Amino acid sequence: MNTTLEQILRDGFILVYNSTKLDVVKTALALQAAGIHNMEVTCRIPDALGKIRRLKAEVPGFRVGGASLVDAPRSRERFNQRNPTTPLPSPEEMVEAGADYLVSAAAFRPETYARFAASLPMIPGCGTVSEILAQYELGASFCKLFPAAQCGGAEFIKAMDPALHKMISLMPTGGTSNANIPDYVKAGCLVLGGSFSMIDATTLKRIESEQDYATLASEFAKVKKLIDENRASQYPKLNFATASQTEIEAATGRIFG
């Protein structure tokens, strides 16, 4: 639990792996070359469970999140009945496949927190102050603001953060870019989520067509550098590259579940 959470905090970034054109293992290796040692695999793409199993077998030590989960059994069952060849996995199936942390666009049920919150980080999607506090109360490590751009972005976080006493760490996902990373870090975000859309569309198309993982690593190294530089400016006495969870909490005021 703490090792995975510390790695996410040190990385400062979670890639949403939602590609059907880039190999999952080669993408993870490119992220490692960029200094990022985790990513989430969304179940919006085919065979998410198989991809997680591959990553855990072929890239030891790399932290993998099971993402885009629908922790609502009746809704998930209805979807799976309609889509039997591309069923949505449950949180339990993600963990059995090897997921080191769980991510959802929506809330997790109390039963899921009771089963997993003590053993691995859980990151629910939230869009209001009440949702954030309710999920944190149940055991969320931190909360994903999603979709961040539509929820109000960095200005929303900056406005509502004092009402929660700057205790709960928020991870914006959806519309994050190199242009707004400084604003999010200044607003208090320690970790950002983003997809391949953070890369210029022309560059990404070339990476995909040529399977150019060296350039992929270079592009995400830019993201990592920008996050690190802005976090260092915000917290000059904290070395995120080596800091423990306890040290990060002491320096930032955030308390991770």
N, C-alpha and C positions, 0 to 999 in steps of 0.2 A: 504494500500500500504506500508507505512513505517513499520507497525508492522510486516508484512510478511517478508519484506526485512531484517529487523533487526533480525528476528528469524533465517533466513538462514545464515546471517553473524555470529551470535552467535554460531550456530551449526557448521559452517565451513564445512559441508558435506551434500550432497544430494544423498540419495540412489535412484538408478534407480530400481524401483520395476517392475521386468520383469519375475516374477515367476508364474508358474501355479501349483506349488507344495506346496507353503506356503500361508496360509490365510492372506489376506491383512490387516485385523484389528489386528490380533495377531502379525503380523510383525510390524505394527505401534506401538503397545504397547511395543514390544521388543526394538524398537528404543528409545522410551521414557525412558525406563529403562536404556538405554545406554547414555542418556543425549542428544539425537537427537530428535527434535520435528517437523521434516518435512520429506517428501519424494515425489518423483515424480512417478506417475503411468503412465507407457507407454501404448500407444494404440496399441502396438505390441502384446499385450495379449488380450484374449477375455473379452468383457464387461468392458472395462476401465471406461466407464461412470457409470455403476452400482457400481463398486468398489469405485469410488470417492464419490458417494452418500452415500455408507455404511460408509466410513471413516468419512465424515462430520457429519453423524448422530450418530455414535457410539464412536467417539474419539474427543470430543469437544476441540477446541483450537489447534488441530494438523493441521499443514499447508500442504496442498496437491497440488502438481503440476500436470497439465495435460501435458503429454510429448509425444515425437515422433510425433509431429503434422506435417502435410503436409499442409502448408498454401499456397496452390496453387489450387484454385477451380477446374480448368479443370483437372488437374492430379488426384485430389482426386475423382472427379466424375467418371473418367475413371476406377480408382481402384474399386470404390464402385459398379459400374455396373458389373464388373467382379467378385466381391466378395460380393454379397448382404447379406450373413449371417454374415460377419465380416467386416462391413463398417468402414472406417476411420472417426472419428468425426472431426468436424471443431473446430477452437478455440472457436467460439460462443457456441457450444454445450458443450465443456469442462467447460466453465465459468458457463453456466446454470446448470451444474451438481454440481457445487460448487468448482471448482478449484480456488486455491488462487494465483497461478502463472502459467505461460505458458512456456513450453520448446520445442524447436525444434532442429532437427539435421541440419536444414538449416535456411535460412533467413525467417523473417516475412515480410509480405507486408506492405507498408505504410498505407493502409486502416486499417489493424489490429492494428498497433500502434496508429492510430488516435482514434480508438474505445476503446482500453484497457490500453494503456501505463500510463495514468494518475491515474488508479485505481488499477492496480496490476503489479507486476514485470514480465518482459518478458525477456527470456533468449534464444537468438537465437544461433544456431550452426554456427561456422565460422572456416575457415581454412587458411585465409590469412589476412595480415594487412589491406588491402583495405576493405575486408568484415567486419572485426571488426569495423573499423571506420564508414563505411556506416550504419551498424545496430545501432551502438551507437548514431549516428547523428539522426536517426529516433526515438529513445526513448528506446533502450535496457537498462535495469538496469545494466547488465554486460553481457559478452559474453562467450559462451561455446566453448572451443577449442575442436573440434571433427572431426575425432577420434584423440585424443591427441597423442598417441604413434606414429601413422603414420604421423602426422603433424610435428613431431620433438620433442615432449615432453617438458620437462623443459628447455632444451637447446634452443629450438625455442623461448619460452616465454622470456627467459633471453636475447636473442639476439634482439628480436623485440620490447620489452617493452620500451626501451629508445626512440625509434622513435615515440611512442605515448605519450611520456612525462610521462610515468608511471601513466596515468590518468584513464585508463579503466581497470577494474578488469576482469581477465580471469579465467574461471573455467574449468580445464582440465577434460575430461571425455573420457574413452576408454583407457584401459591399466593402469589405476591408481592402485596402490597397496601400502601396508605398506612399501615396499622397496623404493618406489620413492616419498612418501609423503614429506619427508624432502627436497628433491630437488625442488619439486614444491613450497613449502612454501618459500624456500630461493629465488626462482625466482620471488616471489611477489604474488603468488596465496593466496587468503584469503578463498576461498571455493573450495572444490574438489567434483567431481561427481564420483560415482562408483557403481557397481552392486554387486550381490552376489558372483561374481567371485573373489572378494577381500578376500573371505574366502577359506581356504585350501579345495581342492576338496573332500577329504575324509571326512573332518569334515562337509562340507555342505551336502554331501550325507546322513550322519547320521542324521543331523538336519532335513532334509526333510523326511526321512523314519520314524523317531521317533516323528516328530512334536515337536522338542525340542526347544522351543522359549526362554528358559532360556540361553541355549548355544548360540543361535542367538544373544541375548542381550549382552552376554559376548564378542562375537567376534566383534560386532560393538562398544562396549565400548573401545576395543583396538584401533580401528580406530580413534574414537573421542579423546582418550587420546593422541595419537601420533600427531594428528593435533593440539590439544590445546598446547602441549608441544613445538612444533616447532613454532607455532604462538607467544607464550609467549617469546621464545628466540629471535624471529625476532622483536617483538614489546613489549619490557619489561615494558613499561609504560601504556600499554593498556590492560584493563580487558575485554576480548571479552564476558565473561559471562553476563556482565551487561551493556556494552557499547551501546550507541545510534548510529544511523547511522551517525549523525553529528560528534560524537567523533571518530568513526572509520575512517571517511573521513579525519579528521584533523590529525590523527596519522599516516595514511598510504599514504596519498596523492591521494587516489582513489576518484573519483567522480561518484556516482551512479545515473543513470538516473531516 
